[in-house]
Amino acid sequence: MTWSQPDPISTIPKNSNSVHGYGETKTTMTTKTFTLTFTGDVMLGRVIDQLFPTHVHNPKDQRTTEHFMKTYPTLLSNGNYTHASPWGTTLPLLRASSLTLINLETSATTVPDPWPNKAFNYRMHPANLPPILQAANVNYAGLANNHTLDFGTEGLVETVWTLKDARVKFAGAGESVDQAYRPAILQLDDGYEVHVHAASDHPREWNAVPTFHFIDYTPATRTMLRALLLDAHALESSESNRDENERDLLRHRASAHREIKVSANPALKVFSVHWGPNYTWRPAEKIRSLAHFVIDECGVDIVHGHSSHHVQGVEIYRGKVIIYGCGDLVDDYVVHEDYRNDLGAVWRVVVKEGDRKDGKEGLVLDRLEVFPTRIKRFRAMVLDADDGDHTWVRRKIEALSLDLGTVLREGLGEEGQIIIDIDSR
């Protein structure tokens, strides 16, 4: 990402049960319904950070921000851009969800030294992150991405402390190996646990950082993922496929992971993964193969994919859902005319109580609801159904999903959302 590419451009109570509007779906006395809402990249650094009174020191970003504040004074000046503003009109959707999960595409740190020889290094002031996340009732912020370490391990540690202070769970990177590889454990009503595992396939050089969960597409990675998601003692079996330095790192990770005590049978298991190159419509075969693997052999129910900066297709695979690319929710990037990275979505997975395929009672996936969005002046805005960009997003997701063997429900939902039915029973 570069300034020539991502240059700046631009209350509803949680768990409410509204039928019309941004609540959970209507429930009955016998079937309880929950919603898990996912977003793609949430990049709150650079210009967005500069819009707040407290921000990191960056004269170049400040000059750019001052230009926008003068151009749009009613929106951005005199305190009009608040900590709730980045969420725009998606805020009711996020606040009404049972759980809200995002990919946090920036570090939150005052550490001044960027990772060397990296094109883009994003950071925001730690003081801004908790009120922004709390405004949207965010439960989980993913740290497995290519900007978590933009200001080194010290910057990562400060980001982790900031999330802890905000009482927001995280996974994919941390202060320790345990934090990087341990799933975030989220709670739904009635005692249901949701485990969120996170990993990233880039940057490759961050594989040398023990507290960052890097993956590739080798058999060794599959063995490790199976171990992490199912059986920590199997980690050592992947050592033979690695060089001596990697084996030492793997032993360290295996030793730490064996001490992790988590429930063996969560109600739902999520794999949140930052994968693939920017600006590519279709996932590579190795990405699809890995998505199928974590479902087939690691018990994953939802694959939460992000990184491409634009929407990609959805695949319903064996009663589970794979979102290959959520697109960006909010950032300050310049718009790519072909890929429309200013258009993204809020992705709501509806689950309900019922009998699973294994015959046990629990939570089953019912449907995926997609709410197209547009980034406008550093805000995420839900698109009306009659907006031409809403039609663009729907047609793009429809075509890309059809390539993956998945068909959208005909017509739109009551809130203008795209609907994909899931049969996980």
N, C-alpha and C positions, 0 to 999 in steps of 0.2 A: 504494500500500500504506500502511496506517495502523495505529496501535495498536488501533483498533477493528476492523480487519480481520485483520492478522497478529499479534495479540497472542500472547505466549508460551503454548504448551500443552506443548505438549510439544516351523594354518598350513600355508595351502596354498601350495606354491611356484608362482610365476608360470610359465605355459606348461606346467603338468603335463598329462598326457594321460589322466586318469582317465575311465572310461566311466560309472561311477556316482558321483554327487556333483558337486561344482562344478568339475570340470576341463574341458579342451577335449574335443571329441568324439573318439571313437576313430578313429585314422588307420590307413591301410594303407601298404604299402611303396611304392605307386604314387601315392597321393593324399594330399597334406598339407593339413591343415585348420587354420585360424586363427579366433580369435574377437575381435571388436571389441565392447566393452561400453560402452554409452552411458547416461548419466543425465541427468535434467533439472536443475532448480535445486538447487544446494548452497549454502545460506545459513548461514554459520558465525559471523555477527556477533551482536550484542546478547546475549541470554541465553546462547547457546552459548559465546560468547567469555568471558563472565563466569564460567562454570563452571571455567575453568582458573586456576591460581595467577597467571599473568601475563595481564593483560587490559587493554584500553583503559579509561580513566577515564570512567565514566558512572553517576552516583549513581542515576538512575531505574532503569536496567537492573540495577544491583547489588541494589537493594531487591527487585525482582521475582525475581531469581535466588535471593536468600536465602530467599524464601518457598518456592520449589520445593525447595531443598536441605533445608529443615526438613520439608517434606511427604514427600519421598522420600529419606531419609538414606542408605539402603543403596545407592541407585543414584547419587546425585549428590553426597554429602558425603564428606569425608575422603579426597579424591583418588580416589574410585571412578569418576569420569568422566574417562577418559584420552583421549589424542589419537586412539586407535582407536575410541572410543565412538560418535562421530557415525555411523559406518558400520554399527553394530549387527551384525545377522546377515547383512547383505549383503557383509560383508568377504571371506568365502571366494570368493564369486562374482567380486568385483572383482579379487582377488589372482590368481585362476586364469586371468584373461583374457590373451590375447596383447597387447591394448592396452585401456586404460581411459580414457574421455573424459567429462569432466563440464562443466557450465556453472557457473562460479564466480560466485555471485550476491551478492558483497560485495567491498568493497575491503579490503586488508590494509595498514593504515597507522596511524601515530600522529599524523598531521596532524589538528589539532582543528577546522578550519574546514569546515563542510559546504557543499555546493553550495547557493546561496541559493534560497529560495522553492520548495524541493522537499519534498514531504510526508514522504518516508522516506529516510533516509541511513544505509546500513549500513556498518559497518566492524568489523574484528577486529584483534587485535594481530598484527603480522607474525611474532612468535615462534611463534605457534600454527600457522600455515599449513603450513610444511614438514613437521613431524611428522605432521599429520593426513593430508596428501596421500601421504606416503611410507608410512603405515600401510596404505593401500589400493593401493599401487603405481600411483597415478594418473600417466598419461603426458601428458595434455593437459587444460588448464583454459581454457575459453573466457572471453574478456573482453569480447565484444560483447554487452552487456546494459545494462539501465537502472540498474545500481548501481555499475558500474566507476568512474565519475567522481563518486560521491557526496561525495567529499572533494577534488574538483578534480583538476587535472592533476598536482599534487604527490602527492596520494594515489595516483593511477594509477601514477606513476613508482615509488613505493615498493612498490606491489603487484607491478609487473614485476620489480623487483630481487629481491623475495622469491621469486617463482616461479623466477627464474634460479638463485638460491641453492639452491632445492629440486630443480633440474634437471628442472623440469616445463615442457613446451612450452606455448605460448599463441598465440592469434591474435585479431584483431578490434579490438585497441586496444594501445597501447604507448607507448614513449618517443618514437618517430619515426613518420613516415608509413610508412616501410618496414616497421616492426614491425606496424603496424595492418593493412596490406593484404597483407603476405606470408603465404602459408600456413604453418602449422606442419607440419614434416616429421617424420613418425614412421617408425620402422623395424620391420619384421617380419623374422623369420628368412629366410635364403636371399636377402637383399638386396632384398626387396620394400619399396617406399616407399609410404606413405600420406600424402597431402596433405590438410590440414584448413584450409579457408577459413571465415572467420567474419564475421558482420555482424548488425546490429540495426536494426529499423524504428522504434525509439523510445529515448529522447526526441528529438523533432525538433530541439530547440534544440542538441543535441550535434552536429548536422551542422556547426556552426561550429567544432568542435574538429578540427583536421587529423589528430590521432592517434587518432581514433575512427572506426570503419568504419560509418557510417550509410548505410542504403539506404531507398528508397521504392519505389513501384510504377510509376514513370514510364518511358517509353522510354529516357530518358537513363541511368537506373540499369541497365537491361538492357544497354545498350551498354557501360557501365563494367564490369559483372560479366563480360560476355563477354571484355572485354579483360583483366581481372584474372586470370580463370581460363584464358584461352587466349593472348591476344596483347596485351601492354602497349601497343604502338604504336597500337592502335585507340582509346585513351582520348580523344584529342583530337576524335574524330568526334562525341562527345556534347556538345561545348561549345555548339553552337548552340541547345540547348534550355534553357540556364541563364542566369541574370542575371550581371552582371559579377563580383560577389563570388564566386559559385559557380564561374565560369570560372577565376578566379585560383586558387581552392582546387583545382580539378580539374587545372590545369596543374602545380601543385606536386606533387600526388599522382602524376600521370603521369610527371613527371620522376624522381621517386624510384622509382617502380615499374619503370621501364625498367632500373634498375641491379640489380634483383632477379634472381639467378641460381638457378633451380630446375630440377629435372628436368622435361622436357617431357612425359614419359609415366609418371606414377606408376602403380603397380599398382592403387590405389584413390584416388578423390577424394571427399572429404566436404565438404558445405556445412552448417555449424552456424549456425543462424539463430534469433535471438530476435525473435519476430514475433507480431502480433495482440494483441488486448485480453485482460485477465484474465477468467476465468469466462465462456467462450464454447465450447460443445461442438463446433461445426463451423467449420472454417476458411473465411474469406471467399473468394469466387471469385478475387480478386486474389492471394491467398496460394497457392491451388492453381495458378493460372496461372504464378506465379513458380517454384514448385516444378517444374512441368513444363518450364519454360524452362531452368533450370539443368541439368536432365537432358538435354534435347533438344539444346541449343546450347552447353553449357559442359562436357559430359563428366562430370557428377557421378554417382556411384554410390549414395551414401547422403545423404539429407537428414535432418539431426539438428535437429528443431524443438523449441523450448521457449519458455516465457513464460506460458502460460495458468494455471499453478498446479494443473492437474489433467490427467489423461490425455485425449488426443484419439485420433482414429482413425488407422489406418495405410493407406497406399495403395501397392500394388505397381503400378508404372507402367513399362512397357516393360523389364521385368526388373530394375528398380532399386527401392529402398525409400524411402518418404517417411514418416517419423515426424512427424506434425504437432505433437504435444505430448507430451513425455515425462512431464509431471507433476513435482512436487517430490519430491526424494529425502529431504532433511533440512532442517529449519528450525525456527523457534520460533513459527509463525503460529497464530492462532486458526482453528478448523475451520469451514468454510462447510458447513452441513448439506446443501445441495442438491448442491454440486459435489464435496464430500469431498476437499478439497485435502490431507488427510492421507494419502490413498491415491495411490501412484504406482507406479513399476516400475523395474526394471533391465532394459535392453533389449540383448540380445546378438545381434549379427549374425554368423552363421557363414559363413565364406568358405572356398573350397577351390581348389586348383590345377586348371586345366582349360582348355579352349578357349573363348575369348570369342567374341562374335558377329562380331567383325571378323576371325575366323580365327586370331588370334594366341594363343599360350599365355600364361596369366597367372592372375589370381585372379578367380573368379566367385562371385557371391552365391548361397548355397544356401538359407538360411532365416533368419527372425527368431524369436528366442525371448524371451518376455516373462515376467518374474518379478514378480508383483504384490508391492507393499510397503506398509507402514503406518508412519507416523512415530509413535513412542511414547516420550514422555519424552526427546525430543531425540536419538532413535536411529532409524535406518532398519532396519526389521525385515521380513524375507522372510515372506510369508504362507503358511501351510500350505494345501494344496489343499482341505481340508475347512472352512476358515475362511469364514464368510459374506462377509467383505470381499473375499476372493479371488474368490468367485463374482460379486460386484458389479463388480469391475474387469474380469473376463473378459467379462461380459455387456455392459458399457459399451463396451469396445474392439470387441467383436464387432459390436454394432449400428452404431457409428460407422464402422467399417471397411467394413461392408456398404454403407453409404451411399456409400462411395467406390469401390465395385466390387471390394472385396477380401474374401475368405472365409478364415476361420481353419480350420486343420486340426482335424478332429473329435477330441475327447479331449485329454488333456494329456500332456506329456512325462514321462519318468521322474522328473524333479525337480519335477513339478507345474507346469511352465512352459507357457504358451500358445505355440502354434507357428503361424507363418505361412510357408508355403512360397514360395520365390522361384525363378523360372526365368529366369536371366540369361544362359543359353547361347544 
